[in-house]
Structures are given as structure tokens and as C-alpha cells.
């Protein structure tokens, strides 16, 4: 096994190691969860602003209808 194959994880034997495939996917999984948390927080903040008053939504630059549509989406939807 050449050192270059080990260093860039192209050798097939590395796929047999426990967690090798999972470890290669962890950055993507983390970024998906981070995006979901960001959407959840943004949408809950929109709901809070809508409860405070429509003038708060206008300050953000949205209409109340657009804010309600965005706030009612589940966190996994764009």
C-alpha cells in the first residue's frame, strides 16, 4: 500500500475500517444540522416578531404574509 493511497483515503482497505465511511460523511451531516438549527431559530424569531407587531416585520423588510409563510415552514424545508 503506497503512502499516497493512505493519505488521501483512496485505498479500498480503508473502506473496511469501522467508521471510515461515516467519518467521511460527518462534515456534511454537521453542516445539514447547522442549517436546520439556523432555520429553526430564524423562523422562531419571525414568529416572535409577528407576535410583537407588524411594524417589527416591516423593519426587517418583509411583509406580514411573507413572514407567516416563512415562519410556518418546517425546519427541513428551504
C-alpha positions as CSV (number, residue, x, y, z in Angstrom):
1,X,0.0,0.0,0.0
2,X,1.5,3.3,-1.1
3,X,1.6,6.2,1.4
4,X,-0.2,8.4,-1.1
5,X,-3.1,5.9,-1.1
6,X,-3.3,6.1,2.7
7,X,-3.1,9.8,2.9
8,X,-5.9,10.6,0.5
9,X,-8.1,7.7,1.6
10,X,-8.4,6.1,-1.8
11,X,-7.3,2.6,-0.9
12,X,-10.1,0.1,-0.7
13,X,-8.9,-1.4,2.6
14,X,-9.7,1.9,4.3
15,X,-13.4,1.5,3.5
16,X,-13.4,-1.7,5.6
17,X,-12.3,0.1,8.7
18,X,-15.2,0.7,11.1
19,X,-16.5,4.2,10.9
20,X,-14.4,5.1,7.8
21,X,-17.4,5.8,5.7
22,X,-19.3,7.5,8.5
23,X,-16.3,9.7,9.3
24,X,-16.1,10.9,5.7
25,X,-19.7,12.0,5.9
26,X,-19.6,13.7,9.2
27,X,-18.7,17.2,7.8
28,X,-21.8,17.1,5.6
29,X,-24.0,15.8,8.4
30,X,-22.8,18.6,10.6
31,X,-23.5,21.2,8.0
32,X,-27.0,19.9,7.5
33,X,-27.8,20.0,11.2
34,X,-26.3,23.5,11.4
35,X,-28.5,24.7,8.6
36,X,-31.6,23.2,10.3
37,X,-30.8,24.9,13.6
38,X,-30.3,28.2,11.8
39,X,-33.6,27.9,10.0
40,X,-35.4,26.8,13.2
41,X,-34.0,29.8,15.1
42,X,-34.8,32.3,12.2
43,X,-38.4,31.0,11.9
44,X,-39.0,31.1,15.7
45,X,-37.6,34.7,15.7
46,X,-40.0,35.6,12.9
47,X,-42.9,34.2,14.9
48,X,-41.8,36.3,17.9
49,X,-41.7,39.4,15.8
50,X,-45.1,38.7,14.4
51,X,-46.5,38.5,17.9
52,X,-44.9,41.8,18.9
53,X,-46.3,43.7,16.0
54,X,-46.4,44.0,12.2
55,X,-44.1,47.1,12.4
56,X,-41.3,44.8,13.6
57,X,-41.6,42.7,10.4
58,X,-41.6,45.8,8.2
59,X,-38.3,46.8,9.9
60,X,-36.8,43.5,8.7
61,X,-38.0,44.3,5.2
62,X,-40.7,41.6,4.8
63,X,-44.5,41.7,4.5
64,X,-46.5,40.0,7.2
65,X,-47.8,37.4,4.7
66,X,-44.2,36.5,3.6
67,X,-43.1,36.3,7.2
68,X,-46.0,34.0,8.1
69,X,-45.3,31.8,5.1
70,X,-41.6,31.5,6.1
71,X,-42.4,31.0,9.8
72,X,-44.8,28.2,9.2
73,X,-42.4,26.1,7.2
74,X,-40.8,23.1,8.8
75,X,-37.1,23.4,9.6
76,X,-36.1,21.0,6.9
77,X,-37.7,22.9,4.1
78,X,-35.9,25.7,2.3
